[in-house]
Amino acid sequence: MVSALADVISVFPVRAVKGKQLTCAYPCSETVKKLLSLLGTLDRWIDETPPVDQPSRFGNKAYRTWYAKLDQEAETLVSDILPSNLSAAAPEIAVYLKEAVGNSTRIDYGTGHEAAFAAFLCCLCKVGALRVEDQLAIIFKVFDRYLQVMRKLQKTYRMEPAGSQGVWGLDDFQFLPFIWGSSQLIDHPTLEPRHFVEEKVVNEHHQDYMFLECIKFINEMKTGPFAEHSNQLWNISAVPTWAKVNQGLIRMYKAECLEKFPVIQHFKFGSLLSIQPVKP
């Protein structure tokens, strides 16, 4: 594995969120607050850029207008997050922000774009704008808010899943929140993997657990029996413990995302995230 991808994985260890709820208490630094403001801006631009009438049901072309705004403003948005002494890093870090919201040509979104947002956060860690004590806030506040904005993009502009495996994939759009979400649920006293296919359980606990948030979104977007439209997740519900689910998902993410050429061919490398191999 190249060092860039190893960096992205190491910055957000699953043990940081093990057994913790989204609603638990944790410090929220100024940089985290600025990131939430950035994501709020992206959200507001969606409201300001409604879908256009077009013959095609999917891939609304208004997304390109929204993306053009980000393309133009990305460096400024990133500069506003960074301390003045780190402003020189803004152009390189802004590339990952632009890559994290989908493709404006195909009007699609997938796990490669999600990985780009993880890389964006990783770069902020590497330059020192985010610190170790921000770990929980990065996942529970920033990444969770990013997911909300991406779901709004997907619904508003009817974005296509990038490289989706359909019913045989874990999810059309996301992967990382399933990893962190399953870690949150390790050793939970009552919730077991078999429970996440029960709509009542999802509705009662989705605000506390990232995994269940993802299931709730799937239930809203898809119709029919869960076992038919989300077969991989249905199979996971038969795994006896969340620890085993978590281990399996980490292996699956490396194999199906980080080591798959169709996904990783679009990943950008630079001075902060190098293409050099990891040293043994």
Secondary structure by P-SEA (a helix, b strand, c coil): ccaaaaaaaaaccccccccccccbbbbbcaaaaaaaaaaaaaaaaaaacccccccccccccaaaaaaaaaaacaaaaaaaacccccccaaaaaaaaaaaaccccccccccaaaaaaaaaaaaaaaaaccccccccccccccaaaaaaaaaaaaaaacccccccccccccccccccaaaaaaaaaacccccccccccccaaaaaacccccaaaaaaaaaaaccccccccccaaaaaaaacccaaaaaaaaaaaaaaacccccccccccccccccccccccc
